[in-house]
Each structure stands twice: as C-alpha cells, then as structure tokens.
C-alpha cells in the first residue's frame, strides 16, 4: 500500500476490531473507494461528475466542462433522446473496465466479513478476490432477487456474499436489473432487488457496518440510518478523510463513528492491528483436538479444507463428544438438543434401527455388490427417528470403532471431504443424515461422485414419510435406498422404556399403575398408533398431547414472546430452520431482542442455531410435530389461518432455501382446498405468495389446483392461472399436465357438444406434448378416453345405425387397450385401476351398451375385440354362461385370437373352479413362443401352480421375469385374483429373516417364497425366527409366489 497512508493517525475502535475477528462486520462500498484503482497509464476511474461529462459529450454533443446537470439527469436525457439504455450502459462499461483493483481492495480478501455490499457497478472487488491466492473467503456476487442465495453460498468453502445493489457491469443488459443511472432507474431500484436491499438492512440491524467511499452527505447512508432506531442496532462506522469536528459530533448522535482515513489507510491499519491468526477459522492442531486422526493409517496431516469441513459441515462421532447438560425429564419431553441423552443412555435401543445398522455394516459377500450403500429410516414426525439415528451413529463409532460422521443440520456434505478421509484412513465412511430432504441434492452428488470414483460410502438417513415423497423423488430414482420403517414399540421396547422412566423418576402419572397396566397403556391399540413423542407426554401427564402443547403455548408471556413462538412454529412445522432475519421482518423482533427479552420466556421451547455459511441465526421449536400442533391450536378458523400464513409469507426471502421450503409448504393447492372452508381465504394466501415471488410458475399452478379442487372453485379461473404457469415455465411438463387436467374437468361438465369436443381435443393435444414417461399423463389420458366412451354410450339406442355402433365399439376398444397398457406400465398407480373400474361400472349401468355391442357382433366385425368387450360386460353383470357363449362365437370367427383364448380359459375356470384339459388348452393358445403376451403367461403360471405343477410354473415365471419390462407386475396385487382366491394356505419353514422381510420354504416349489414383515398375522415380528413353522397365504408377482398373510404355527 502507499506509504503515504502511514502518516494519517488511525485508531481502530476495539469493538470494531473484535467484530472483524468474529466475522460480524459488514463492508458497504461506495464510488469513492474506486478512486484508489489505476489503469496502466496511472489514471483513476472517473467519478460521478466526470462520468456525467463523458456521457454528455458522447450522446448530447456537449463540450467537456459545460454540463451543469447531475449524472442521473444527463443519463436520463441521453437514454430518452434516442441513445437507449444499452448504448449508455456500454459507454459506462467502457470507461470503467481497464482499471486494476487497488491494494485496499485486495486487502479486503485478507479478512472474514459477514457480508459485502456496494452501490458501485464496477468489478474491482470481484477481481481483487480472484487475484488474491491467500484470500480467506470466496467472493460470491449477487445482483438480483431470483438468485438462490444460500444455495450459491454453500457451493463454496468459505463464501462471503457481495450484494450489488445498483447493478453490475457484467449484467448491464439484463432488463430486470439495469444500472441505477437515471432518476427512473433510481425510483424503481427495488424491482427485482428488494430482497437484496432487505438483506443489507438485516445485516445492518445485527452487525457493525463500515461505510467506505461515501461522502458524509450521501443519501444512501442517511436513508439506511433513518430506517433504524439508532439505539436498537450496533454501532456503525464511516471511513472518510474529510470529516471535521462538527461531522463527528453530528454522526455520534446517530450511533455512527467517524474513522479519519482513506480506504487504503484504513485497510493498512487493519492489517497492522489484526494478526493473521485472527483472520481465519481456528482449526484443531493436536490429536486431542482432532480425535478422528486415530483412524489415519499414515502420519499424513489432513488438509485445511477437511479440518474446516469436520468443524462446520460434520460432527465426528466418538466417545468424547461434548454436549450440553440435559436432564432425563427434559429428554423425555422432547428436548433433544445434542448428544447428552445418547451418551447418558436415556434412550431405548429400537430393534428397527439396530437391524438397520447391522445390515449397513454387514461385510459378507452378498452385501458387497455395491460400494455405495444407502439406507433410509422412515416414520411420521415424533416417531423417534432422530434418536434412533443418533443411537446407531454412537454405537457404530464407539462399540464398533467405525468412522462415523453426522451431517450437521446447516452443514453441506461434500464429496471432497469423504474422498480425502478415505485416502487417509482406507476406511468406509459411515455418513449419518437426519432430515435428508434438506440435503438431498448434496447427498445425490456425493453418491454420484463416490460411484464415479469407486469410493466406498455408507449413508444411513432418516426422513418423514411425506417429506421423502415430496422432496426426494430424484434421489430415490437415481439411488433407491434400502428402506426401514420405524413403527410401533414392541413389547421388549416398551419394557425397556418403562425401566428407564422408572430409573430416572419420570413415570409421572404412570407411577401409580402396576407394571402390566403400564405396559398395557403403551401397547393399547388406540395409543400404539400414535407417535412415541405423543405417547410419552399423554401417559406421563394424563392429558391429550394437543392439550399439553396448547396449555404450554397459552402460558407464554409476554404476548410478543407468544406471537414470536407462533411465527416460529408456523414455519418449523414444514421441517426447516427458521431464520432470525425472517422473524425480524415478520414480528419486528431482532435476534438481539430475543436474547435480551425473550430468551427466558421461550427457554426450553425454542432452540437457536447459527448457519456458518450465511452467518444467520436460526430458530426451531423442540419438534416439528409440536410446531404443527401449536399452529393448529392457535389458528383454528379460516380467517386466522389465512392471516397468519399471509403475514409469514410477507416476511420471507425466497433466495434462502429454508424460506422457499416454507413457501412451498404453505402454498399447496390441494391442502389449502381441504383446509379452508371458504375459498377466498385460501386465495388470499396464494395471492400474497405471488406478490412476493412474481412470475413463479409453481405458485400459479397451485392457485389453479386450488380452484379445481375446492368445492367453490372456478374452472375458468383455474384455466387462466394454469396458462400463466405455463407461460412462466413453458418447458416443464407438470404445468402442461395441469392445463390438460383442467380441460378434462371442464369438458366433463360442458353441455355443449362442440365445446366439449374442443376441450377434449385440447387436452389430448396438451398430453401429447409430454414426451417423458409419466403415470399422471397416462392416467389423465385414460380418464379422458373413459369420459368420451361413457358419453358416446349414452347416444346409443335401439335406432342407432351400424356405423354409430361400430364407432362406439372402436372407442371402447381404444379405451380398454389404453388402460391395459397404462396398468402394465404403472402397476402401482391406483388412479388407473379406479379409472378402469369407473369405465365398466358406467357401461354396466346401461343396457343400451350391451345391446349395441350385440349389434356390433351381428355386423360381423373384422376385429375380435368386440367379442371380448361384450363378454366382459356380461361377466360384469354375472352372466357367466352368456359370457362363454359370446367367447365361443368369437373363437369360431377368430379361432387364433390369443386374447379370446385367455378370456375363455379364465371364464371356464371361474364357472367350474376345477382343472380341465379345455382350460389348459385355451391357456396354451393364449400366447406363443417369444411373444409379448405376458398376462397370458402369468395367469397360466398361476394355474399351473394351483394345479400342483410348481416346477412348470417356476419356469414360466422365470421367462416372465427375464423378458418382460422391468415395471411389469413388480409387486403382488392387494386383492386376490380368480386363481389365488382358489388357493389354500401352504405350510413351510422360515429359512432366513431380515429387518423388513423373510423367506419361507414350501413343499415342491424350487425357490424360497418372499414375505414382507407386515404379512405376519397377529404376532410381533420379533417372535418370528429362522426355522419357525408357518402357514402362508400366497399371491404372485413377476417372479412367482410371495406371501401375503403368514401365521406362526
């Protein structure tokens, strides 16, 4: 830096020095800071007046020095007089681009800041950080609201956000965020930048702010100061060389301190005052500080990146874990805020998680098919997933000496850390991930990178059932986990829990009961279906859980604290951290207010954490299930729910992933339709969300779904909203499907035939645009065809002409074929089965339909399908003999038709319920070698099994499994079909037993029979052992028989 800076006597205030060391200070940079930059000729960047003269000369023809108007006025005239914004902005870029960052700019990169902000357009700060190899942070610029804020920060190891409030040269042609150069631009500065401005305000409310490069009369500083009560925020600082004693006195009244210095001199003094040691995170230096080093197989030392990651992103699990003290009573009340309850063994060992851990760490050859193992522990909120996961992690690390990392809630799991640990230890890392939906993007990247680089890893995760389905579908599709369900407490677990409650004097009202009464209370059916958290509260306190939580809520005082708790609960019910910045905007309560005024009233009710990437404080209730109850009890009617949701939405910043998750949680059209009796209150919520996130396709889609789901909704309004959603995101098939679904619904109630046909044609056209494989698309198309078929059936009468009857039959054939194809492609999609049932139920209700098909048969059709459909209708009304008569006529006319032979085989079997050569003959003619008639093979294999020819059945099932599509009959049906209804029970023995399934050997069948643990009837799964004799009720999937009901003999 220039030595001239040293002659200015500068004193860094102690409070500011400590804030910089703690990464709490914010730098706001104005135009004056850029004057220390120079180009190759030694010139400095133009200031505002010089830029004005350059623009006036270029676009207005003014001679240098003659223009008296200010920069904003001149720019506005230049733009409006024909030059246009692009040309003026390019001229600005031309005059600012060839300057190098000053030493002061580079010195910024030597310290850790909470954040940087600027009203400058230039790139000098970004360039300075990029050029400094020893930068303590990575500069991450933000220029508009739509950028994902914390997601971008978490891509970097040591990020510092840099908010460019008035535009950026690199984005000067972005119409949403023009350079703030004219009066018009300044008046509209908040458009697409309102969240950027709010982030600066939030920083300013909580952190010391250092203004550099601004004059003391600058309107930006004054506006920010006027926004705050000067006594309710930290002290701010202005770095300027030109203040006099009057300025100092005046600014002191505003809680602002003047530092007499240039930008360069100030940064030089900071470097002299704050040693390097205090400019970076303190990392472990000895093995005692880094217990994970015991796993290292060499004397190598880990990188700074790994040390930092093991501090910020992961918790290394070991016997010496530090924890905050927690009483047993607090633990059983749901206050799980660390590892105290695990280390002190307040918890019980859940059999499910114990078996999961055993499987995850199994080193047998059968378990080594993949080096990347992924396990999921599922269950509803409050079922004990987090505690079970912590117990597994602690036992694996301490009892089994595994290398176990717990992913911190606000941490970012990175492949680089896993890779380096593997190189240093040679061990497989056991990664434990609670609430995996929050981390699913990063976990998928870790699994992808580990697979690509052949790095072993075992991931054990947990998630609520609903959140797994909502947020983790892509992860499940790419890396389907081995899933374990945390269900009801077993008798052994209840006994263990009661022992602990008694040992720690936490039985509460159960203390007066006998042991058997205590066990019965937990095992009672009405309570066993409830979550563990709920059962513990109700049994020990003798009240419904909802009443306990509501009484706790009502007792909170003062009113502001209760309101703050409700706001936190409203957001935390969606399973995400609640940012202190959001609460400050919603409730007006800064984090400093919480510490001073509300910590006492909310102690043990609200938990506080800090996000090490954004430096934001966060809140949580003690459990998301508690949060749901607090909201439901406090907001019991449409009006209060709508008002609460709307005020929450108003304070959210969708740049933060946690806030986006709250918005997505609130704004679900179907749930709002089910929750609100009066639709207008639900509309108000979604309209508020659209004001906050303008042109967000998802929100307009949810508004459309609300309209067609609510009994008072408008399909016309739904159509308009869905059209907007597609306009905002034209390539997303989800919004195309929503438009098609609305057209189908509109057509179903349209009386005008021409209009109805037009709507259905539109729906078909929209569905045809969806090119990807999607069960919703196929279900909607089937629904559309069923609507057309049923409408057409109503037009058929005794006077219908032959061509009209054939047209109806053709439509029915198209519908039946499409439904059959959809069922084969998506066997687990319940909507398709419901649509098929509606078709045949609707046709069966009309005698006209059967008569029309009879006429079609008499017309000697060229396709055998009409016989099959007429036979199906007669079967629907129980006329089996008439069904077979139609099939015989069809086979007379079409003797080689495989579908008719299959129907005849099933009809004969249904009529006689016995084995016969005729049945076997028809089954044999229902398919041919290497064809694709897998349904015919499937039914024949079932028939062979029923006939006692298990070996032949096994070969046929093997052919089906090897050649059919992977999604063909992957699971057995929930109900019996014709053949399985004829099967009796089979006796066998259990050959092996896993956490969620077991195998049974039955007589004559060559393969073991697979059974889910849920098929065990009237007996705890723990009582089933290898060698147990069992009775098995069978159904079939693509691979053969599976157990659907098992009884221990």
PyMOL commands that set and color helices and strands:
alter all, ss='L'
color gray80, all
select helices_A, chain A and resi 3-7+14-21+31-36+48-60+71-96+103-108+124-131+149-153+169-171+175-177+183-187+194-206+219-226+230-232+245-252+263-273+276-279+291-295+304-312+328-332+340-343+351-360+365-367+385-398+415-425+436-438+440-452+465-471+473-478+491-503+508-512+515-523+525-528+532-541+545-555+559-572+580-587+591-598+624-634+638-650+657-666+669-675+679-692+697-709+715-728+733-749+753-768+775-793+802-825+830-844+847-858+865-876+880-893+898-912+917-924+934-946+950-963+980-982+1013-1015+1021-1023
alter helices_A, ss='H'
color red, helices_A
select strands_A, chain A and resi 26-29+115-118+138-142+159-164+209-212+236-240+256-260+314-316+372-379+403-407+429-433+457-464+482-485+578-579+606-610+617-621+986-993+997-1002+1009-1012+1029-1037+1040-1048
alter strands_A, ss='S'
color yellow, strands_A
deselect
rebuild
show_as cartoon
